[in-house]
Amino acid sequence: DVQLVESGGGSVEAGGSLRLSCQYSGHTYASNCMAWFRQPPGKERERVARLYNGGGSTDYDDSVKGRFTISQDKAKNTLYLQMNSLKAEDTGMYYCASTPWRGGSWPPERSTDFDYWGQGTQVTVS
């Protein structure tokens, strides 16, 4: 199975920055859609950023647009989420997710559309 391993979470003050990393296995996944989701305490998991078309297309939830940047280093098989101007409401468990196209709608949108998930990394903003 595909392995995704997140790192880079931690506790920061409001206004600070963090960069999350997601290392994924192999070199077969350049065409996958990759995304970052987060799950705040007591709330549902939500998509915050998505990357597809080999990295040529990205989009963001309105709540993070202009503050977060999703990117990848294909040579290192690593996906990143640069988070700036962090707010308390950004607190949550952050997950890296990936899926290939299996037919039907593209790009994938909901958590149930993604086949592979990392274990998560906690981000706490105070």
N, CA, C and O atoms as a GROMACS GRO file, in nm:
protein
  504
    1ASP      N    1   0.083  -0.119   0.000
    1ASP     CA    2   0.000   0.000   0.000
    1ASP      C    3   0.087   0.124   0.000
    1ASP      O    4   0.203   0.121   0.041
    2VAL      N    5   0.028   0.234  -0.047
    2VAL     CA    6   0.096   0.362  -0.047
    2VAL      C    7   0.111   0.409   0.097
    2VAL      O    8   0.018   0.398   0.177
    3GLN      N    9   0.229   0.462   0.128
    3GLN     CA   10   0.255   0.516   0.260
    3GLN      C   11   0.265   0.668   0.254
    3GLN      O   12   0.331   0.723   0.166
    4LEU      N   13   0.199   0.734   0.346
    4LEU     CA   14   0.206   0.878   0.362
    4LEU      C   15   0.242   0.908   0.507
    4LEU      O   16   0.177   0.857   0.599
    5VAL      N   17   0.343   0.989   0.527
    5VAL     CA   18   0.390   1.019   0.662
    5VAL      C   19   0.402   1.170   0.678
    5VAL      O   20   0.485   1.233   0.612
    6GLU      N   21   0.320   1.227   0.765
    6GLU     CA   22   0.323   1.370   0.790
    6GLU      C   23   0.422   1.404   0.901
    6GLU      O   24   0.451   1.322   0.988
    7SER      N   25   0.473   1.525   0.895
    7SER     CA   26   0.557   1.578   1.001
    7SER      C   27   0.550   1.730   0.997
    7SER      O   28   0.500   1.788   0.901
    8GLY      N   29   0.601   1.793   1.101
    8GLY     CA   30   0.610   1.938   1.104
    8GLY      C   31   0.509   2.008   1.190
    8GLY      O   32   0.516   2.130   1.207
    9GLY      N   33   0.415   1.935   1.246
    9GLY     CA   34   0.317   1.996   1.334
    9GLY      C   35   0.379   2.040   1.465
    9GLY      O   36   0.493   2.005   1.496
   10GLY      N   37   0.303   2.115   1.541
   10GLY     CA   38   0.350   2.164   1.670
   10GLY      C   39   0.259   2.271   1.723
   10GLY      O   40   0.150   2.293   1.671
   11SER      N   41   0.305   2.338   1.827
   11SER     CA   42   0.231   2.446   1.890
   11SER      C   43   0.296   2.579   1.856
   11SER      O   44   0.417   2.596   1.873
   12VAL      N   45   0.215   2.673   1.809
   12VAL     CA   46   0.265   2.805   1.772
   12VAL      C   47   0.167   2.911   1.821
   12VAL      O   48   0.050   2.884   1.846
   13GLU      N   49   0.217   3.033   1.835
   13GLU     CA   50   0.132   3.145   1.869
   13GLU      C   51   0.059   3.196   1.746
   13GLU      O   52   0.107   3.181   1.633
   14ALA      N   53  -0.056   3.256   1.767
   14ALA     CA   54  -0.130   3.318   1.657
   14ALA      C   55  -0.040   3.416   1.583
   14ALA      O   56   0.035   3.492   1.644
   15GLY      N   57  -0.048   3.413   1.451
   15GLY     CA   58   0.037   3.495   1.367
   15GLY      C   59   0.164   3.427   1.323
   15GLY      O   60   0.235   3.478   1.236
   16GLY      N   61   0.195   3.313   1.381
   16GLY     CA   62   0.314   3.239   1.347
   16GLY      C   63   0.298   3.153   1.224
   16GLY      O   64   0.194   3.155   1.158
   17SER      N   65   0.403   3.077   1.193
   17SER     CA   66   0.406   2.994   1.073
   17SER      C   67   0.453   2.854   1.105
   17SER      O   68   0.529   2.832   1.200
   18LEU      N   69   0.407   2.760   1.026
   18LEU     CA   70   0.454   2.623   1.028
   18LEU      C   71   0.458   2.571   0.886
   18LEU      O   72   0.382   2.616   0.800
   19ARG      N   73   0.547   2.477   0.860
   19ARG     CA   74   0.546   2.406   0.733
   19ARG      C   75   0.531   2.257   0.760
   19ARG      O   76   0.617   2.195   0.823
   20LEU      N   77   0.423   2.201   0.712
   20LEU     CA   78   0.398   2.059   0.723
   20LEU      C   79   0.456   1.986   0.603
   20LEU      O   80   0.456   2.039   0.492
   21SER      N   81   0.505   1.866   0.626
   21SER     CA   82   0.558   1.783   0.520
   21SER      C   83   0.484   1.651   0.517
   21SER      O   84   0.442   1.600   0.621
   22CYS      N   85   0.470   1.596   0.399
   22CYS     CA   86   0.409   1.465   0.380
   22CYS      C   87   0.496   1.388   0.282
   22CYS      O   88   0.497   1.418   0.162
   23GLN      N   89   0.567   1.290   0.333
   23GLN     CA   90   0.649   1.207   0.248
   23GLN      C   91   0.568   1.089   0.200
   23GLN      O   92   0.508   1.017   0.280
   24TYR      N   93   0.564   1.069   0.069
   24TYR     CA   94   0.487   0.959   0.013
   24TYR      C   95   0.579   0.859  -0.055
   24TYR      O   96   0.690   0.893  -0.096
   25SER      N   97   0.532   0.737  -0.068
   25SER     CA   98   0.616   0.628  -0.116
   25SER      C   99   0.622   0.622  -0.267
   25SER      O  100   0.526   0.657  -0.336
   26GLY      N  101   0.736   0.578  -0.319
   26GLY     CA  102   0.752   0.548  -0.460
   26GLY      C  103   0.757   0.671  -0.549
   26GLY      O  104   0.764   0.785  -0.504
   27HIS      N  105   0.753   0.642  -0.679
   27HIS     CA  106   0.757   0.746  -0.781
   27HIS      C  107   0.641   0.731  -0.879
   27HIS      O  108   0.649   0.782  -0.991
   28THR      N  109   0.538   0.663  -0.839
   28THR     CA  110   0.425   0.632  -0.925
   28THR      C  111   0.308   0.727  -0.906
   28THR      O  112   0.202   0.708  -0.965
   29TYR      N  113   0.326   0.829  -0.825
   29TYR     CA  114   0.214   0.905  -0.776
   29TYR      C  115   0.211   1.050  -0.822
   29TYR      O  116   0.137   1.131  -0.768
   30ALA      N  117   0.293   1.082  -0.922
   30ALA     CA  118   0.298   1.220  -0.971
   30ALA      C  119   0.164   1.266  -1.026
   30ALA      O  120   0.132   1.385  -1.020
   31SER      N  121   0.087   1.174  -1.081
   31SER     CA  122  -0.042   1.210  -1.139
   31SER      C  123  -0.156   1.206  -1.039
   31SER      O  124  -0.269   1.244  -1.071
   32ASN      N  125  -0.127   1.162  -0.917
   32ASN     CA  126  -0.231   1.161  -0.814
   32ASN      C  127  -0.272   1.303  -0.776
   32ASN      O  128  -0.194   1.397  -0.786
   33CYS      N  129  -0.396   1.315  -0.733
   33CYS     CA  130  -0.434   1.434  -0.659
   33CYS      C  131  -0.388   1.416  -0.516
   33CYS      O  132  -0.409   1.310  -0.455
   34MET      N  133  -0.327   1.519  -0.461
   34MET     CA  134  -0.286   1.518  -0.322
   34MET      C  135  -0.350   1.635  -0.251
   34MET      O  136  -0.372   1.741  -0.310
   35ALA      N  137  -0.380   1.616  -0.125
   35ALA     CA  138  -0.453   1.718  -0.052
   35ALA      C  139  -0.416   1.717   0.094
   35ALA      O  140  -0.365   1.618   0.148
   36TRP      N  141  -0.441   1.829   0.157
   36TRP     CA  142  -0.433   1.840   0.301
   36TRP      C  143  -0.574   1.859   0.357
   36TRP      O  144  -0.650   1.944   0.311
   37PHE      N  145  -0.606   1.779   0.455
   37PHE     CA  146  -0.728   1.791   0.532
   37PHE      C  147  -0.693   1.826   0.675
   37PHE      O  148  -0.581   1.803   0.720
   38ARG      N  149  -0.789   1.881   0.745
   38ARG     CA  150  -0.771   1.902   0.888
   38ARG      C  151  -0.901   1.869   0.961
   38ARG      O  152  -1.010   1.878   0.905
   39GLN      N  153  -0.886   1.832   1.085
   39GLN     CA  154  -1.000   1.800   1.168
   39GLN      C  155  -0.985   1.873   1.302
   39GLN      O  156  -0.911   1.828   1.389
   40PRO      N  157  -1.056   1.985   1.318
   40PRO     CA  158  -1.053   2.055   1.446
   40PRO      C  159  -1.119   1.972   1.555
   40PRO      O  160  -1.197   1.881   1.524
   41PRO      N  161  -1.090   2.000   1.680
   41PRO     CA  162  -1.153   1.924   1.789
   41PRO      C  163  -1.305   1.933   1.782
   41PRO      O  164  -1.361   2.043   1.773
   42GLY      N  165  -1.370   1.820   1.785
   42GLY     CA  166  -1.515   1.815   1.786
   42GLY      C  167  -1.583   1.848   1.654
   42GLY      O  168  -1.705   1.862   1.650
   43LYS      N  169  -1.506   1.860   1.546
   43LYS     CA  170  -1.563   1.895   1.417
   43LYS      C  171  -1.530   1.790   1.312
   43LYS      O  172  -1.451   1.699   1.336
   44GLU      N  173  -1.592   1.803   1.196
   44GLU     CA  174  -1.571   1.710   1.087
   44GLU      C  175  -1.441   1.739   1.014
   44GLU      O  176  -1.391   1.852   1.015
   45ARG      N  177  -1.387   1.637   0.951
   45ARG     CA  178  -1.267   1.654   0.870
   45ARG      C  179  -1.301   1.736   0.745
   45ARG      O  180  -1.402   1.710   0.679
   46GLU      N  181  -1.217   1.833   0.713
   46GLU     CA  182  -1.242   1.920   0.600
   46GLU      C  183  -1.115   1.938   0.516
   46GLU      O  184  -1.004   1.939   0.569
   47ARG      N  185  -1.134   1.951   0.387
   47ARG     CA  186  -1.023   1.975   0.296
   47ARG      C  187  -0.980   2.120   0.304
   47ARG      O  188  -1.064   2.210   0.298
   48VAL      N  189  -0.851   2.144   0.316
   48VAL     CA  190  -0.801   2.280   0.320
   48VAL      C  191  -0.721   2.318   0.196
   48VAL      O  192  -0.715   2.435   0.160
   49ALA      N  193  -0.659   2.222   0.129
   49ALA     CA  194  -0.579   2.251   0.011
   49ALA      C  195  -0.570   2.126  -0.076
   49ALA      O  196  -0.570   2.014  -0.025
   50ARG      N  197  -0.560   2.147  -0.206
   50ARG     CA  198  -0.559   2.036  -0.301
   50ARG      C  199  -0.462   2.069  -0.414
   50ARG      O  200  -0.454   2.183  -0.458
   51LEU      N  201  -0.390   1.968  -0.459
   51LEU     CA  202  -0.295   1.982  -0.568
   51LEU      C  203  -0.318   1.870  -0.668
   51LEU      O  204  -0.327   1.753  -0.630
   52TYR      N  205  -0.327   1.904  -0.797
   52TYR     CA  206  -0.349   1.805  -0.900
   52TYR      C  207  -0.293   1.855  -1.033
   52TYR      O  208  -0.230   1.960  -1.039
   53ASN      N  209  -0.318   1.778  -1.140
   53ASN     CA  210  -0.259   1.807  -1.272
   53ASN      C  211  -0.108   1.817  -1.264
   53ASN      O  212  -0.046   1.908  -1.318
   54GLY      N  213  -0.048   1.719  -1.194
   54GLY     CA  214   0.096   1.715  -1.180
   54GLY      C  215   0.153   1.833  -1.103
   54GLY      O  216   0.271   1.864  -1.117
   55GLY      N  217   0.072   1.897  -1.023
   55GLY     CA  218   0.112   2.016  -0.950
   55GLY      C  219   0.076   2.145  -1.019
   55GLY      O  220   0.100   2.253  -0.966
   56GLY      N  221   0.018   2.134  -1.140
   56GLY     CA  222  -0.017   2.253  -1.216
   56GLY      C  223  -0.142   2.324  -1.167
   56GLY      O  224  -0.167   2.439  -1.203
   57SER      N  225  -0.221   2.255  -1.087
   57SER     CA  226  -0.343   2.314  -1.034
   57SER      C  227  -0.345   2.301  -0.884
   57SER      O  228  -0.314   2.195  -0.829
   58THR      N  229  -0.382   2.407  -0.818
   58THR     CA  230  -0.399   2.406  -0.673
   58THR      C  231  -0.524   2.485  -0.637
   58THR      O  232  -0.563   2.577  -0.709
   59ASP      N  233  -0.585   2.450  -0.528
   59ASP     CA  234  -0.694   2.530  -0.476
   59ASP      C  235  -0.700   2.517  -0.325
   59ASP      O  236  -0.638   2.428  -0.266
   60TYR      N  237  -0.777   2.606  -0.264
   60TYR     CA  238  -0.778   2.620  -0.119
   60TYR      C  239  -0.917   2.649  -0.069
   60TYR      O  240  -0.999   2.710  -0.137
   61ASP      N  241  -0.942   2.604   0.051
   61ASP     CA  242  -1.062   2.648   0.119
   61ASP      C  243  -1.053   2.797   0.147
   61ASP      O  244  -0.944   2.850   0.171
   62ASP      N  245  -1.166   2.865   0.143
   62ASP     CA  246  -1.165   3.009   0.163
   62ASP      C  247  -1.104   3.050   0.298
   62ASP      O  248  -1.048   3.159   0.311
   63SER      N  249  -1.115   2.963   0.395
   63SER     CA  250  -1.066   2.997   0.528
   63SER      C  251  -0.915   3.007   0.536
   63SER      O  252  -0.862   3.068   0.629
   64VAL      N  253  -0.844   2.948   0.439
   64VAL     CA  254  -0.698   2.950   0.441
   64VAL      C  255  -0.638   3.019   0.319
   64VAL      O  256  -0.516   3.038   0.313
   65LYS      N  257  -0.719   3.056   0.224
   65LYS     CA  258  -0.670   3.117   0.100
   65LYS      C  259  -0.593   3.245   0.130
   65LYS      O  260  -0.640   3.331   0.205
   66GLY      N  261  -0.475   3.255   0.071
   66GLY     CA  262  -0.389   3.370   0.096
   66GLY      C  263  -0.294   3.352   0.212
   66GLY      O  264  -0.200   3.429   0.227
   67ARG      N  265  -0.317   3.251   0.294
   67ARG     CA  266  -0.231   3.223   0.408
   67ARG      C  267  -0.155   3.092   0.394
   67ARG      O  268  -0.042   3.080   0.441
   68PHE      N  269  -0.217   2.993   0.331
   68PHE     CA  270  -0.156   2.861   0.315
   68PHE      C  271  -0.114   2.840   0.170
   68PHE      O  272  -0.178   2.891   0.078
   69THR      N  273  -0.007   2.764   0.151
   69THR     CA  274   0.039   2.728   0.018
   69THR      C  275   0.072   2.580   0.013
   69THR      O  276   0.152   2.531   0.093
   70ILE      N  277   0.010   2.509  -0.080
   70ILE     CA  278   0.041   2.368  -0.101
   70ILE      C  279   0.140   2.357  -0.215
   70ILE      O  280   0.127   2.426  -0.316
   71SER      N  281   0.238   2.271  -0.200
   71SER     CA  282   0.340   2.251  -0.302
   71SER      C  283   0.398   2.112  -0.289
   71SER      O  284   0.372   2.042  -0.191
   72GLN      N  285   0.477   2.072  -0.387
   72GLN     CA  286   0.542   1.942  -0.378
   72GLN      C  287   0.681   1.947  -0.437
   72GLN      O  288   0.710   2.026  -0.527
   73ASP      N  289   0.766   1.862  -0.386
   73ASP     CA  290   0.899   1.838  -0.440
   73ASP      C  291   0.895   1.695  -0.493
   73ASP      O  292   0.907   1.600  -0.417
   74LYS      N  293   0.879   1.682  -0.624
   74LYS     CA  294   0.864   1.550  -0.684
   74LYS      C  295   0.988   1.464  -0.667
   74LYS      O  296   0.978   1.343  -0.648
   75ALA      N  297   1.105   1.525  -0.672
   75ALA     CA  298   1.230   1.450  -0.657
   75ALA      C  299   1.240   1.388  -0.519
   75ALA      O  300   1.302   1.283  -0.503
   76LYS      N  301   1.181   1.453  -0.419
   76LYS     CA  302   1.186   1.403  -0.282
   76LYS      C  303   1.059   1.331  -0.240
   76LYS      O  304   1.046   1.288  -0.126
   77ASN      N  305   0.965   1.318  -0.333
   77ASN     CA  306   0.836   1.254  -0.303
   77ASN      C  307   0.774   1.314  -0.177
   77ASN      O  308   0.732   1.243  -0.086
   78THR      N  309   0.769   1.446  -0.174
   78THR     CA  310   0.721   1.515  -0.055
   78THR      C  311   0.622   1.624  -0.092
   78THR      O  312   0.645   1.703  -0.184
   79LEU      N  313   0.513   1.627  -0.022
   79LEU     CA  314   0.412   1.731  -0.031
   79LEU      C  315   0.427   1.823   0.088
   79LEU      O  316   0.456   1.777   0.199
   80TYR      N  317   0.407   1.952   0.068
   80TYR     CA  318   0.422   2.050   0.174
   80TYR      C  319   0.295   2.133   0.190
   80TYR      O  320   0.217   2.150   0.096
   81LEU      N  321   0.277   2.182   0.310
   81LEU     CA  322   0.177   2.284   0.336
   81LEU      C  323   0.242   2.394   0.418
   81LEU      O  324   0.267   2.377   0.538
   82GLN      N  325   0.271   2.506   0.354
   82GLN     CA  326   0.323   2.622   0.424
   82GLN      C  327   0.207   2.699   0.482
   82GLN      O  328   0.116   2.740   0.409
   83MET      N  329   0.208   2.720   0.611
   83MET     CA  330   0.099   2.786   0.681
   83MET      C  331   0.153   2.912   0.747
   83MET      O  332   0.237   2.906   0.837
   84ASN      N  333   0.104   3.026   0.702
   84ASN     CA  334   0.144   3.155   0.756
   84ASN      C  335   0.025   3.223   0.821
   84ASN      O  336  -0.090   3.186   0.798
   85SER      N  337   0.053   3.323   0.903
   85SER     CA  338  -0.051   3.400   0.971
   85SER      C  339  -0.152   3.309   1.037
   85SER      O  340  -0.273   3.326   1.020
   86LEU      N  341  -0.103   3.214   1.113
   86LEU     CA  342  -0.190   3.114   1.173
   86LEU      C  343  -0.286   3.176   1.274
   86LEU      O  344  -0.252   3.270   1.346
   87LYS      N  345  -0.405   3.119   1.278
   87LYS     CA  346  -0.511   3.163   1.367
   87LYS      C  347  -0.551   3.049   1.459
   87LYS      O  348  -0.524   2.932   1.430
   88ALA      N  349  -0.615   3.083   1.568
   88ALA     CA  350  -0.659   2.980   1.663
   88ALA      C  351  -0.750   2.879   1.595
   88ALA      O  352  -0.745   2.760   1.628
   89GLU      N  353  -0.832   2.923   1.502
   89GLU     CA  354  -0.923   2.833   1.434
   89GLU      C  355  -0.855   2.737   1.337
   89GLU      O  356  -0.920   2.648   1.282
   90ASP      N  357  -0.725   2.755   1.315
   90ASP     CA  358  -0.649   2.660   1.234
   90ASP      C  359  -0.609   2.537   1.314
   90ASP      O  360  -0.555   2.441   1.257
   91THR      N  361  -0.633   2.538   1.443
   91THR     CA  362  -0.597   2.426   1.528
   91THR      C  363  -0.670   2.299   1.484
   91THR      O  364  -0.790   2.302   1.455
   92GLY      N  365  -0.598   2.189   1.480
   92GLY     CA  366  -0.658   2.061   1.447
   92GLY      C  367  -0.554   1.960   1.410
   92GLY      O  368  -0.434   1.989   1.406
   93MET      N  369  -0.601   1.840   1.382
   93MET     CA  370  -0.514   1.736   1.330
   93MET      C  371  -0.512   1.748   1.178
   93MET      O  372  -0.616   1.748   1.113
   94TYR      N  373  -0.393   1.759   1.123
   94TYR     CA  374  -0.376   1.776   0.980
   94TYR      C  375  -0.333   1.645   0.916
   94TYR      O  376  -0.242   1.577   0.964
   95TYR      N  377  -0.400   1.610   0.808
   95TYR     CA  378  -0.377   1.485   0.738
   95TYR      C  379  -0.340   1.509   0.593
   95TYR      O  380  -0.397   1.596   0.527
   96CYS      N  381  -0.246   1.434   0.545
   96CYS     CA  382  -0.213   1.428   0.404
   96CYS      C  383  -0.292   1.315   0.340
   96CYS      O  384  -0.304   1.207   0.398
   97ALA      N  385  -0.347   1.340   0.222
   97ALA     CA  386  -0.425   1.239   0.152
   97ALA      C  387  -0.389   1.238   0.005
   97ALA      O  388  -0.345   1.338  -0.050
   98SER      N  389  -0.408   1.123  -0.058
   98SER     CA  390  -0.375   1.107  -0.199
   98SER      C  391  -0.467   1.007  -0.263
   98SER      O  392  -0.514   0.914  -0.197
   99THR      N  393  -0.493   1.026  -0.391
   99THR     CA  394  -0.570   0.926  -0.465
   99THR      C  395  -0.539   0.935  -0.614
   99THR      O  396  -0.519   1.044  -0.667
  100PRO      N  397  -0.534   0.822  -0.681
  100PRO     CA  398  -0.528   0.823  -0.827
  100PRO      C  399  -0.667   0.843  -0.885
  100PRO      O  400  -0.767   0.834  -0.814
  101TRP      N  401  -0.671   0.871  -1.013
  101TRP     CA  402  -0.799   0.876  -1.081
  101TRP      C  403  -0.850   0.735  -1.104
  101TRP      O  404  -0.779   0.650  -1.157
  102ARG      N  405  -0.972   0.711  -1.064
  102ARG     CA  406  -1.033   0.579  -1.081
  102ARG      C  407  -1.155   0.588  -1.171
  102ARG      O  408  -1.240   0.498  -1.170
  103GLY      N  409  -1.164   0.692  -1.247
  103GLY     CA  410  -1.280   0.717  -1.329
  103GLY      C  411  -1.378   0.807  -1.256
  103GLY      O  412  -1.371   0.822  -1.134
  104GLY      N  413  -1.468   0.865  -1.332
  104GLY     CA  414  -1.567   0.952  -1.272
  104GLY      C  415  -1.515   1.092  -1.250
  104GLY      O  416  -1.428   1.140  -1.323
  105SER      N  417  -1.569   1.156  -1.150
  105SER     CA  418  -1.541   1.297  -1.124
  105SER      C  419  -1.394   1.320  -1.089
  105SER      O  420  -1.332   1.238  -1.021
  106TRP      N  421  -1.341   1.430  -1.137
  106TRP     CA  422  -1.204   1.471  -1.108
  106TRP      C  423  -1.199   1.622  -1.112
  106TRP      O  424  -1.260   1.683  -1.200
  107PRO      N  425  -1.127   1.685  -1.019
  107PRO     CA  426  -1.050   1.626  -0.911
  107PRO      C  427  -1.138   1.578  -0.795
  107PRO      O  428  -1.253   1.620  -0.781
  108PRO      N  429  -1.084   1.490  -0.713
  108PRO     CA  430  -1.160   1.444  -0.597
  108PRO      C  431  -1.182   1.558  -0.500
  108PRO      O  432  -1.102   1.651  -0.491
  109GLU      N  433  -1.293   1.550  -0.427
  109GLU     CA  434  -1.332   1.661  -0.342
  109GLU      C  435  -1.342   1.624  -0.194
  109GLU      O  436  -1.281   1.690  -0.109
  110ARG      N  437  -1.416   1.521  -0.165
  110ARG     CA  438  -1.444   1.485  -0.027
  110ARG      C  439  -1.344   1.385   0.027
  110ARG      O  440  -1.271   1.321  -0.050
  111SER      N  441  -1.340   1.372   0.158
  111SER     CA  442  -1.247   1.278   0.220
  111SER      C  443  -1.268   1.136   0.170
  111SER      O  444  -1.172   1.059   0.157
  112THR      N  445  -1.393   1.101   0.141
  112THR     CA  446  -1.423   0.966   0.093
  112THR      C  447  -1.373   0.941  -0.048
  112THR      O  448  -1.371   0.827  -0.093
  113ASP      N  449  -1.333   1.046  -0.119
  113ASP     CA  450  -1.278   1.031  -0.253
  113ASP      C  451  -1.130   0.994  -0.252
  113ASP      O  452  -1.075   0.955  -0.356
  114PHE      N  453  -1.065   1.004  -0.138
  114PHE     CA  454  -0.922   0.981  -0.128
  114PHE      C  455  -0.893   0.843  -0.072
  114PHE      O  456  -0.949   0.802   0.029
  115ASP      N  457  -0.804   0.772  -0.140
  115ASP     CA  458  -0.776   0.633  -0.104
  115ASP      C  459  -0.670   0.617   0.004
  115ASP      O  460  -0.674   0.522   0.082
  116TYR      N  461  -0.576   0.711   0.010
  116TYR     CA  462  -0.460   0.694   0.097
  116TYR      C  463  -0.447   0.810   0.192
  116TYR      O  464  -0.468   0.926   0.156
  117TRP      N  465  -0.413   0.777   0.316
  117TRP     CA  466  -0.406   0.876   0.424
  117TRP      C  467  -0.284   0.855   0.511
  117TRP      O  468  -0.242   0.742   0.535
  118GLY      N  469  -0.227   0.964   0.558
  118GLY     CA  470  -0.125   0.958   0.660
  118GLY      C  471  -0.185   0.948   0.798
  118GLY      O  472  -0.307   0.946   0.814
  119GLN      N  473  -0.099   0.941   0.897
  119GLN     CA  474  -0.145   0.924   1.035
  119GLN      C  475  -0.184   1.056   1.101
  119GLN      O  476  -0.248   1.056   1.206
  120GLY      N  477  -0.147   1.166   1.040
  120GLY     CA  478  -0.182   1.297   1.092
  120GLY      C  479  -0.072   1.359   1.175
  120GLY      O  480   0.012   1.289   1.232
  121THR      N  481  -0.073   1.491   1.181
  121THR     CA  482   0.018   1.566   1.266
  121THR      C  483  -0.061   1.682   1.330
  121THR      O  484  -0.135   1.752   1.262
  122GLN      N  485  -0.043   1.699   1.458
  122GLN     CA  486  -0.123   1.796   1.533
  122GLN      C  487  -0.068   1.937   1.517
  122GLN      O  488   0.053   1.959   1.527
  123VAL      N  489  -0.158   2.031   1.492
  123VAL     CA  490  -0.125   2.173   1.487
  123VAL      C  491  -0.210   2.244   1.592
  123VAL      O  492  -0.333   2.234   1.590
  124THR      N  493  -0.145   2.314   1.682
  124THR     CA  494  -0.215   2.388   1.786
  124THR      C  495  -0.171   2.533   1.781
  124THR      O  496  -0.052   2.563   1.791
  125VAL      N  497  -0.267   2.622   1.765
  125VAL     CA  498  -0.238   2.765   1.754
  125VAL      C  499  -0.304   2.835   1.872
  125VAL      O  500  -0.425   2.826   1.890
  126SER      N  501  -0.224   2.904   1.950
  126SER     CA  502  -0.274   2.979   2.065
  126SER      C  503  -0.240   3.126   2.057
  126SER      O  504  -0.275   3.203   2.147
   0.00000   0.00000   0.00000
